Amino acid sequence: MSNRPRVLVTRTANQADAFSHTLKNHGFIPVEFPAIQLEPLPWGPLDRALATLNQYDWLIFTSGNAVEFFLRRVDEKRLTLDNWPKIAAVGSATARLLAERGIVADFMPEEFVGTELVLGLGDLTNKKVLLPRAKIGRPEITNLLRTKGANLTEVALYDTVTAVPPLTAWAELNKGFAAITFTSPSSVRNFYKIMADNPEKLAMPLEKMLRHALIVCIGPITAEAAAAAGLPNALVPDEYTIEGMAQQLKNAFIEVT
């Protein structure tokens, strides 16, 4: 790529750095415009689950955010990692966060989606399963776990809320972008909410900004959210990671130049 395309990053402000670094390494100019932020919820439900953690058969992590909030509380309570249940993780990034703490996932599906993980766990009849998650999540995973007979405990660790992008982010947005990236359905929904709530901050209508922009989503579920928002042709990488997204973008720009 002779010119470095500008790529909009809609992740949380504290998670944007890693993606921006990856995009730079692939020849892009990252434009950080946080659409969401994560707010911790009261620890009471998790504390009760941690008190009996050794009684669970499976501990399931479907996102890196769940890992980070879960382990934050483990650290605060100075708990050891002894006698933990088997651990299942969705996605290489989630497994990598666990591995950084010396925790090896016992099971990770080949396809990085939660329903594939549940299907791969086999018969869960009367198995105690702990699922740390966001306050609002897709019901498919929990429904499938219960259908397979799991004795399921869900613990909401954090809430995903609409961010308030700083004025500097608006200024960069209004300079234009060649692509926009979404790493979760909530980033799609909240990006559009921010746009709808702040039309006076846009230099031109959003539709015009997006007319020639590539849309890249981290996985098929996020792409479904993008399609529902009016972006039906989002690119999805073979590997549902930020590295995969950056490579997908690079390949797409090479094809059109």
DRENMARLUM-51088 format. One record per residue (C-alpha): residue number from 1; residue in three letters; x, y, z. Coordinates in steps of 0.25 Angstrom, whole numbers, always signed. Layout:
<r><n>NUM</n><res>ALA</res><u>X</u><v>Y</v><w>Z</w></r>
...
% end
This chain:
<r><n>1</n><res>MET</res><u>+0</u><v>+0</v><w>+0</w></r>
<r><n>2</n><res>SER</res><u>+6</u><v>+13</v><w>-5</w></r>
<r><n>3</n><res>ASN</res><u>-3</u><v>+22</v><w>+4</w></r>
<r><n>4</n><res>ARG</res><u>-6</u><v>+18</v><w>+18</w></r>
<r><n>5</n><res>PRO</res><u>-21</u><v>+17</v><w>+20</w></r>
<r><n>6</n><res>ARG</res><u>-28</u><v>+22</v><w>+32</w></r>
<r><n>7</n><res>VAL</res><u>-35</u><v>+12</v><w>+40</w></r>
<r><n>8</n><res>LEU</res><u>-46</u><v>+15</v><w>+50</w></r>
<r><n>9</n><res>VAL</res><u>-44</u><v>+7</v><w>+63</w></r>
<r><n>10</n><res>THR</res><u>-57</u><v>+6</v><w>+72</w></r>
<r><n>11</n><res>ARG</res><u>-52</u><v>-2</v><w>+83</w></r>
<r><n>12</n><res>THR</res><u>-52</u><v>+3</v><w>+98</w></r>
<r><n>13</n><res>ALA</res><u>-41</u><v>+13</v><w>+100</w></r>
<r><n>14</n><res>ASN</res><u>-33</u><v>+4</v><w>+109</w></r>
<r><n>15</n><res>GLN</res><u>-33</u><v>-7</v><w>+99</w></r>
<r><n>16</n><res>ALA</res><u>-30</u><v>+1</v><w>+86</w></r>
<r><n>17</n><res>ASP</res><u>-15</u><v>+2</v><w>+88</w></r>
<r><n>18</n><res>ALA</res><u>-13</u><v>-13</v><w>+84</w></r>
<r><n>19</n><res>PHE</res><u>-22</u><v>-12</v><w>+72</w></r>
<r><n>20</n><res>SER</res><u>-15</u><v>+1</v><w>+68</w></r>
<r><n>21</n><res>HIS</res><u>-2</u><v>-5</v><w>+69</w></r>
<r><n>22</n><res>THR</res><u>-6</u><v>-16</v><w>+61</w></r>
<r><n>23</n><res>LEU</res><u>-12</u><v>-7</v><w>+50</w></r>
<r><n>24</n><res>LYS</res><u>+1</u><v>+1</v><w>+50</w></r>
<r><n>25</n><res>ASN</res><u>+9</u><v>-11</v><w>+47</w></r>
<r><n>26</n><res>HIS</res><u>+1</u><v>-15</v><w>+35</w></r>
<r><n>27</n><res>GLY</res><u>+2</u><v>-1</v><w>+29</w></r>
<r><n>28</n><res>PHE</res><u>-10</u><v>+6</v><w>+34</w></r>
<r><n>29</n><res>ILE</res><u>-13</u><v>+19</v><w>+42</w></r>
<r><n>30</n><res>PRO</res><u>-22</u><v>+16</v><w>+54</w></r>
<r><n>31</n><res>VAL</res><u>-32</u><v>+26</v><w>+57</w></r>
<r><n>32</n><res>GLU</res><u>-37</u><v>+23</v><w>+71</w></r>
<r><n>33</n><res>PHE</res><u>-52</u><v>+26</v><w>+74</w></r>
<r><n>34</n><res>PRO</res><u>-57</u><v>+18</v><w>+86</w></r>
<r><n>35</n><res>ALA</res><u>-72</u><v>+14</v><w>+85</w></r>
<r><n>36</n><res>ILE</res><u>-73</u><v>+6</v><w>+97</w></r>
<r><n>37</n><res>GLN</res><u>-67</u><v>+6</v><w>+111</w></r>
<r><n>38</n><res>LEU</res><u>-68</u><v>-5</v><w>+122</w></r>
<r><n>39</n><res>GLU</res><u>-73</u><v>-3</v><w>+136</w></r>
<r><n>40</n><res>PRO</res><u>-71</u><v>-13</v><w>+147</w></r>
<r><n>41</n><res>LEU</res><u>-83</u><v>-18</v><w>+154</w></r>
<r><n>42</n><res>PRO</res><u>-84</u><v>-21</v><w>+169</w></r>
<r><n>43</n><res>TRP</res><u>-75</u><v>-33</v><w>+173</w></r>
<r><n>44</n><res>GLY</res><u>-85</u><v>-40</v><w>+182</w></r>
<r><n>45</n><res>PRO</res><u>-90</u><v>-51</v><w>+172</w></r>
<r><n>46</n><res>LEU</res><u>-76</u><v>-54</v><w>+168</w></r>
<r><n>47</n><res>ASP</res><u>-71</u><v>-55</v><w>+182</w></r>
<r><n>48</n><res>ARG</res><u>-81</u><v>-65</v><w>+185</w></r>
<r><n>49</n><res>ALA</res><u>-77</u><v>-73</v><w>+173</w></r>
<r><n>50</n><res>LEU</res><u>-62</u><v>-72</v><w>+176</w></r>
<r><n>51</n><res>ALA</res><u>-65</u><v>-77</v><w>+190</w></r>
<r><n>52</n><res>THR</res><u>-70</u><v>-91</v><w>+184</w></r>
<r><n>53</n><res>LEU</res><u>-61</u><v>-91</v><w>+171</w></r>
<r><n>54</n><res>ASN</res><u>-56</u><v>-104</v><w>+174</w></r>
<r><n>55</n><res>GLN</res><u>-70</u><v>-110</v><w>+173</w></r>
<r><n>56</n><res>TYR</res><u>-72</u><v>-106</v><w>+159</w></r>
<r><n>57</n><res>ASP</res><u>-69</u><v>-116</v><w>+147</w></r>
<r><n>58</n><res>TRP</res><u>-66</u><v>-105</v><w>+137</w></r>
<r><n>59</n><res>LEU</res><u>-62</u><v>-90</v><w>+137</w></r>
<r><n>60</n><res>ILE</res><u>-66</u><v>-84</v><w>+123</w></r>
<r><n>61</n><res>PHE</res><u>-60</u><v>-71</v><w>+118</w></r>
<r><n>62</n><res>THR</res><u>-66</u><v>-66</v><w>+105</w></r>
<r><n>63</n><res>SER</res><u>-58</u><v>-53</v><w>+104</w></r>
<r><n>64</n><res>GLY</res><u>-45</u><v>-47</v><w>+109</w></r>
<r><n>65</n><res>ASN</res><u>-53</u><v>-36</v><w>+116</w></r>
<r><n>66</n><res>ALA</res><u>-59</u><v>-47</v><w>+125</w></r>
<r><n>67</n><res>VAL</res><u>-45</u><v>-53</v><w>+128</w></r>
<r><n>68</n><res>GLU</res><u>-39</u><v>-39</v><w>+132</w></r>
<r><n>69</n><res>PHE</res><u>-51</u><v>-36</v><w>+141</w></r>
<r><n>70</n><res>PHE</res><u>-51</u><v>-50</v><w>+147</w></r>
<r><n>71</n><res>LEU</res><u>-36</u><v>-50</v><w>+150</w></r>
<r><n>72</n><res>ARG</res><u>-36</u><v>-36</v><w>+155</w></r>
<r><n>73</n><res>ARG</res><u>-45</u><v>-41</v><w>+166</w></r>
<r><n>74</n><res>VAL</res><u>-37</u><v>-53</v><w>+169</w></r>
<r><n>75</n><res>ASP</res><u>-25</u><v>-44</v><w>+171</w></r>
<r><n>76</n><res>GLU</res><u>-32</u><v>-35</v><w>+180</w></r>
<r><n>77</n><res>LYS</res><u>-37</u><v>-46</v><w>+189</w></r>
<r><n>78</n><res>ARG</res><u>-23</u><v>-52</v><w>+188</w></r>
<r><n>79</n><res>LEU</res><u>-28</u><v>-66</v><w>+184</w></r>
<r><n>80</n><res>THR</res><u>-19</u><v>-77</v><w>+178</w></r>
<r><n>81</n><res>LEU</res><u>-22</u><v>-85</v><w>+166</w></r>
<r><n>82</n><res>ASP</res><u>-22</u><v>-98</v><w>+173</w></r>
<r><n>83</n><res>ASN</res><u>-34</u><v>-108</v><w>+171</w></r>
<r><n>84</n><res>TRP</res><u>-40</u><v>-100</v><w>+159</w></r>
<r><n>85</n><res>PRO</res><u>-50</u><v>-107</v><w>+151</w></r>
<r><n>86</n><res>LYS</res><u>-48</u><v>-110</v><w>+136</w></r>
<r><n>87</n><res>ILE</res><u>-47</u><v>-97</v><w>+128</w></r>
<r><n>88</n><res>ALA</res><u>-53</u><v>-95</v><w>+114</w></r>
<r><n>89</n><res>ALA</res><u>-49</u><v>-83</v><w>+106</w></r>
<r><n>90</n><res>VAL</res><u>-55</u><v>-77</v><w>+93</w></r>
<r><n>91</n><res>GLY</res><u>-44</u><v>-71</v><w>+84</w></r>
<r><n>92</n><res>SER</res><u>-29</u><v>-70</v><w>+84</w></r>
<r><n>93</n><res>ALA</res><u>-29</u><v>-56</v><w>+90</w></r>
<r><n>94</n><res>THR</res><u>-37</u><v>-61</v><w>+102</w></r>
<r><n>95</n><res>ALA</res><u>-28</u><v>-74</v><w>+103</w></r>
<r><n>96</n><res>ARG</res><u>-15</u><v>-65</v><w>+102</w></r>
<r><n>97</n><res>LEU</res><u>-20</u><v>-56</v><w>+114</w></r>
<r><n>98</n><res>LEU</res><u>-22</u><v>-68</v><w>+122</w></r>
<r><n>99</n><res>ALA</res><u>-8</u><v>-74</v><w>+118</w></r>
<r><n>100</n><res>GLU</res><u>-2</u><v>-61</v><w>+122</w></r>
<r><n>101</n><res>ARG</res><u>-6</u><v>-65</v><w>+137</w></r>
<r><n>102</n><res>GLY</res><u>-1</u><v>-79</v><w>+135</w></r>
<r><n>103</n><res>ILE</res><u>-16</u><v>-84</v><w>+133</w></r>
<r><n>104</n><res>VAL</res><u>-17</u><v>-94</v><w>+122</w></r>
<r><n>105</n><res>ALA</res><u>-31</u><v>-96</v><w>+115</w></r>
<r><n>106</n><res>ASP</res><u>-35</u><v>-110</v><w>+115</w></r>
<r><n>107</n><res>PHE</res><u>-44</u><v>-108</v><w>+103</w></r>
<r><n>108</n><res>MET</res><u>-45</u><v>-98</v><w>+92</w></r>
<r><n>109</n><res>PRO</res><u>-53</u><v>-100</v><w>+80</w></r>
<r><n>110</n><res>GLU</res><u>-47</u><v>-98</v><w>+66</w></r>
<r><n>111</n><res>GLU</res><u>-58</u><v>-88</v><w>+62</w></r>
<r><n>112</n><res>PHE</res><u>-57</u><v>-76</v><w>+71</w></r>
<r><n>113</n><res>VAL</res><u>-72</u><v>-75</v><w>+75</w></r>
<r><n>114</n><res>GLY</res><u>-79</u><v>-79</v><w>+88</w></r>
<r><n>115</n><res>THR</res><u>-89</u><v>-89</v><w>+82</w></r>
<r><n>116</n><res>GLU</res><u>-78</u><v>-97</v><w>+76</w></r>
<r><n>117</n><res>LEU</res><u>-71</u><v>-97</v><w>+90</w></r>
<r><n>118</n><res>VAL</res><u>-84</u><v>-103</v><w>+97</w></r>
<r><n>119</n><res>LEU</res><u>-86</u><v>-113</v><w>+86</w></r>
<r><n>120</n><res>GLY</res><u>-71</u><v>-118</v><w>+88</w></r>
<r><n>121</n><res>LEU</res><u>-73</u><v>-120</v><w>+103</w></r>
<r><n>122</n><res>GLY</res><u>-81</u><v>-133</v><w>+101</w></r>
<r><n>123</n><res>ASP</res><u>-92</u><v>-137</v><w>+111</w></r>
<r><n>124</n><res>LEU</res><u>-94</u><v>-127</v><w>+122</w></r>
<r><n>125</n><res>THR</res><u>-105</u><v>-134</v><w>+130</w></r>
<r><n>126</n><res>ASN</res><u>-104</u><v>-129</v><w>+144</w></r>
<r><n>127</n><res>LYS</res><u>-91</u><v>-123</v><w>+142</w></r>
<r><n>128</n><res>LYS</res><u>-88</u><v>-110</v><w>+150</w></r>
<r><n>129</n><res>VAL</res><u>-84</u><v>-99</v><w>+140</w></r>
<r><n>130</n><res>LEU</res><u>-80</u><v>-85</v><w>+144</w></r>
<r><n>131</n><res>LEU</res><u>-81</u><v>-75</v><w>+133</w></r>
<r><n>132</n><res>PRO</res><u>-75</u><v>-61</v><w>+136</w></r>
<r><n>133</n><res>ARG</res><u>-80</u><v>-51</v><w>+126</w></r>
<r><n>134</n><res>ALA</res><u>-85</u><v>-37</v><w>+122</w></r>
<r><n>135</n><res>LYS</res><u>-98</u><v>-32</v><w>+128</w></r>
<r><n>136</n><res>ILE</res><u>-105</u><v>-33</v><w>+115</w></r>
<r><n>137</n><res>GLY</res><u>-101</u><v>-44</v><w>+106</w></r>
<r><n>138</n><res>ARG</res><u>-106</u><v>-53</v><w>+95</w></r>
<r><n>139</n><res>PRO</res><u>-116</u><v>-63</v><w>+101</w></r>
<r><n>140</n><res>GLU</res><u>-112</u><v>-74</v><w>+91</w></r>
<r><n>141</n><res>ILE</res><u>-100</u><v>-79</v><w>+100</w></r>
<r><n>142</n><res>THR</res><u>-108</u><v>-80</v><w>+113</w></r>
<r><n>143</n><res>ASN</res><u>-120</u><v>-86</v><w>+106</w></r>
<r><n>144</n><res>LEU</res><u>-111</u><v>-97</v><w>+99</w></r>
<r><n>145</n><res>LEU</res><u>-104</u><v>-100</v><w>+112</w></r>
<r><n>146</n><res>ARG</res><u>-117</u><v>-102</v><w>+119</w></r>
<r><n>147</n><res>THR</res><u>-122</u><v>-111</v><w>+108</w></r>
<r><n>148</n><res>LYS</res><u>-110</u><v>-120</v><w>+109</w></r>
<r><n>149</n><res>GLY</res><u>-114</u><v>-122</v><w>+124</w></r>
<r><n>150</n><res>ALA</res><u>-104</u><v>-112</v><w>+131</w></r>
<r><n>151</n><res>ASN</res><u>-106</u><v>-107</v><w>+145</w></r>
<r><n>152</n><res>LEU</res><u>-103</u><v>-93</v><w>+141</w></r>
<r><n>153</n><res>THR</res><u>-99</u><v>-81</v><w>+149</w></r>
<r><n>154</n><res>GLU</res><u>-97</u><v>-68</v><w>+142</w></r>
<r><n>155</n><res>VAL</res><u>-89</u><v>-57</v><w>+148</w></r>
<r><n>156</n><res>ALA</res><u>-90</u><v>-43</v><w>+142</w></r>
<r><n>157</n><res>LEU</res><u>-77</u><v>-36</v><w>+144</w></r>
<r><n>158</n><res>TYR</res><u>-78</u><v>-24</v><w>+136</w></r>
<r><n>159</n><res>ASP</res><u>-87</u><v>-15</v><w>+128</w></r>
<r><n>160</n><res>THR</res><u>-85</u><v>-10</v><w>+114</w></r>
<r><n>161</n><res>VAL</res><u>-89</u><v>+5</v><w>+113</w></r>
<r><n>162</n><res>THR</res><u>-88</u><v>+16</v><w>+102</w></r>
<r><n>163</n><res>ALA</res><u>-75</u><v>+23</v><w>+103</w></r>
<r><n>164</n><res>VAL</res><u>-73</u><v>+38</v><w>+102</w></r>
<r><n>165</n><res>PRO</res><u>-63</u><v>+40</v><w>+91</w></r>
<r><n>166</n><res>PRO</res><u>-54</u><v>+53</v><w>+94</w></r>
<r><n>167</n><res>LEU</res><u>-54</u><v>+65</v><w>+85</w></r>
<r><n>168</n><res>THR</res><u>-40</u><v>+60</v><w>+79</w></r>
<r><n>169</n><res>ALA</res><u>-47</u><v>+47</v><w>+75</w></r>
<r><n>170</n><res>TRP</res><u>-58</u><v>+55</v><w>+67</w></r>
<r><n>171</n><res>ALA</res><u>-47</u><v>+63</v><w>+61</w></r>
<r><n>172</n><res>GLU</res><u>-40</u><v>+51</v><w>+56</w></r>
<r><n>173</n><res>LEU</res><u>-53</u><v>+44</v><w>+51</w></r>
<r><n>174</n><res>ASN</res><u>-57</u><v>+56</v><w>+43</w></r>
<r><n>175</n><res>LYS</res><u>-44</u><v>+56</v><w>+35</w></r>
<r><n>176</n><res>GLY</res><u>-49</u><v>+43</v><w>+29</w></r>
<r><n>177</n><res>PHE</res><u>-46</u><v>+28</v><w>+29</w></r>
<r><n>178</n><res>ALA</res><u>-44</u><v>+17</v><w>+19</w></r>
<r><n>179</n><res>ALA</res><u>-49</u><v>+6</v><w>+28</w></r>
<r><n>180</n><res>ILE</res><u>-57</u><v>+4</v><w>+41</w></r>
<r><n>181</n><res>THR</res><u>-55</u><v>-7</v><w>+50</w></r>
<r><n>182</n><res>PHE</res><u>-64</u><v>-14</v><w>+60</w></r>
<r><n>183</n><res>THR</res><u>-60</u><v>-24</v><w>+70</w></r>
<r><n>184</n><res>SER</res><u>-74</u><v>-27</v><w>+77</w></r>
<r><n>185</n><res>PRO</res><u>-88</u><v>-25</v><w>+74</w></r>
<r><n>186</n><res>SER</res><u>-89</u><v>-15</v><w>+85</w></r>
<r><n>187</n><res>SER</res><u>-78</u><v>-6</v><w>+78</w></r>
<r><n>188</n><res>VAL</res><u>-87</u><v>-6</v><w>+66</w></r>
<r><n>189</n><res>ARG</res><u>-100</u><v>-2</v><w>+73</w></r>
<r><n>190</n><res>ASN</res><u>-93</u><v>+8</v><w>+82</w></r>
<r><n>191</n><res>PHE</res><u>-85</u><v>+15</v><w>+70</w></r>
<r><n>192</n><res>TYR</res><u>-99</u><v>+17</v><w>+63</w></r>
<r><n>193</n><res>LYS</res><u>-105</u><v>+22</v><w>+76</w></r>
<r><n>194</n><res>ILE</res><u>-93</u><v>+32</v><w>+78</w></r>
<r><n>195</n><res>MET</res><u>-95</u><v>+37</v><w>+63</w></r>
<r><n>196</n><res>ALA</res><u>-110</u><v>+38</v><w>+65</w></r>
<r><n>197</n><res>ASP</res><u>-109</u><v>+46</v><w>+78</w></r>
<r><n>198</n><res>ASN</res><u>-98</u><v>+56</v><w>+73</w></r>
<r><n>199</n><res>PRO</res><u>-101</u><v>+59</v><w>+58</w></r>
<r><n>200</n><res>GLU</res><u>-96</u><v>+73</v><w>+61</w></r>
<r><n>201</n><res>LYS</res><u>-82</u><v>+68</v><w>+63</w></r>
<r><n>202</n><res>LEU</res><u>-81</u><v>+62</v><w>+49</w></r>
<r><n>203</n><res>ALA</res><u>-75</u><v>+69</v><w>+38</w></r>
<r><n>204</n><res>MET</res><u>-83</u><v>+62</v><w>+28</w></r>
<r><n>205</n><res>PRO</res><u>-95</u><v>+52</v><w>+29</w></r>
<r><n>206</n><res>LEU</res><u>-90</u><v>+38</v><w>+34</w></r>
<r><n>207</n><res>GLU</res><u>-96</u><v>+31</v><w>+21</w></r>
<r><n>208</n><res>LYS</res><u>-86</u><v>+40</v><w>+13</w></r>
<r><n>209</n><res>MET</res><u>-75</u><v>+36</v><w>+22</w></r>
<r><n>210</n><res>LEU</res><u>-78</u><v>+21</v><w>+21</w></r>
<r><n>211</n><res>ARG</res><u>-81</u><v>+21</v><w>+6</w></r>
<r><n>212</n><res>HIS</res><u>-67</u><v>+16</v><w>+1</w></r>
<r><n>213</n><res>ALA</res><u>-62</u><v>+11</v><w>+15</w></r>
<r><n>214</n><res>LEU</res><u>-59</u><v>-4</v><w>+17</w></r>
<r><n>215</n><res>ILE</res><u>-65</u><v>-10</v><w>+29</w></r>
<r><n>216</n><res>VAL</res><u>-58</u><v>-21</v><w>+36</w></r>
<r><n>217</n><res>CYS</res><u>-64</u><v>-29</v><w>+48</w></r>
<r><n>218</n><res>ILE</res><u>-57</u><v>-38</v><w>+57</w></r>
<r><n>219</n><res>GLY</res><u>-67</u><v>-50</v><w>+55</w></r>
<r><n>220</n><res>PRO</res><u>-80</u><v>-54</v><w>+49</w></r>
<r><n>221</n><res>ILE</res><u>-88</u><v>-50</v><w>+61</w></r>
<r><n>222</n><res>THR</res><u>-83</u><v>-35</v><w>+60</w></r>
<r><n>223</n><res>ALA</res><u>-85</u><v>-36</v><w>+45</w></r>
<r><n>224</n><res>GLU</res><u>-100</u><v>-39</v><w>+48</w></r>
<r><n>225</n><res>ALA</res><u>-101</u><v>-27</v><w>+57</w></r>
<r><n>226</n><res>ALA</res><u>-94</u><v>-18</v><w>+46</w></r>
<r><n>227</n><res>ALA</res><u>-104</u><v>-23</v><w>+35</w></r>
<r><n>228</n><res>ALA</res><u>-115</u><v>-20</v><w>+45</w></r>
<r><n>229</n><res>ALA</res><u>-110</u><v>-6</v><w>+46</w></r>
<r><n>230</n><res>GLY</res><u>-110</u><v>-5</v><w>+31</w></r>
<r><n>231</n><res>LEU</res><u>-96</u><v>-10</v><w>+27</w></r>
<r><n>232</n><res>PRO</res><u>-98</u><v>-23</v><w>+20</w></r>
<r><n>233</n><res>ASN</res><u>-85</u><v>-25</v><w>+14</w></r>
<r><n>234</n><res>ALA</res><u>-75</u><v>-26</v><w>+25</w></r>
<r><n>235</n><res>LEU</res><u>-63</u><v>-34</v><w>+24</w></r>
<r><n>236</n><res>VAL</res><u>-60</u><v>-45</v><w>+34</w></r>
<r><n>237</n><res>PRO</res><u>-46</u><v>-51</v><w>+36</w></r>
<r><n>238</n><res>ASP</res><u>-43</u><v>-66</v><w>+36</w></r>
<r><n>239</n><res>GLU</res><u>-37</u><v>-64</v><w>+50</w></r>
<r><n>240</n><res>TYR</res><u>-47</u><v>-56</v><w>+59</w></r>
<r><n>241</n><res>THR</res><u>-36</u><v>-47</v><w>+65</w></r>
<r><n>242</n><res>ILE</res><u>-30</u><v>-33</v><w>+64</w></r>
<r><n>243</n><res>GLU</res><u>-18</u><v>-39</v><w>+56</w></r>
<r><n>244</n><res>GLY</res><u>-28</u><v>-46</v><w>+47</w></r>
<r><n>245</n><res>MET</res><u>-36</u><v>-33</v><w>+45</w></r>
<r><n>246</n><res>ALA</res><u>-23</u><v>-25</v><w>+41</w></r>
<r><n>247</n><res>GLN</res><u>-19</u><v>-36</v><w>+31</w></r>
<r><n>248</n><res>GLN</res><u>-33</u><v>-36</v><w>+25</w></r>
<r><n>249</n><res>LEU</res><u>-32</u><v>-21</v><w>+23</w></r>
<r><n>250</n><res>LYS</res><u>-18</u><v>-22</v><w>+17</w></r>
<r><n>251</n><res>ASN</res><u>-23</u><v>-32</v><w>+7</w></r>
<r><n>252</n><res>ALA</res><u>-35</u><v>-24</v><w>+4</w></r>
<r><n>253</n><res>PHE</res><u>-27</u><v>-12</v><w>+1</w></r>
<r><n>254</n><res>ILE</res><u>-17</u><v>-19</v><w>-7</w></r>
<r><n>255</n><res>GLU</res><u>-28</u><v>-25</v><w>-16</w></r>
<r><n>256</n><res>VAL</res><u>-33</u><v>-11</v><w>-19</w></r>
<r><n>257</n><res>THR</res><u>-20</u><v>-4</v><w>-21</w></r>
% end
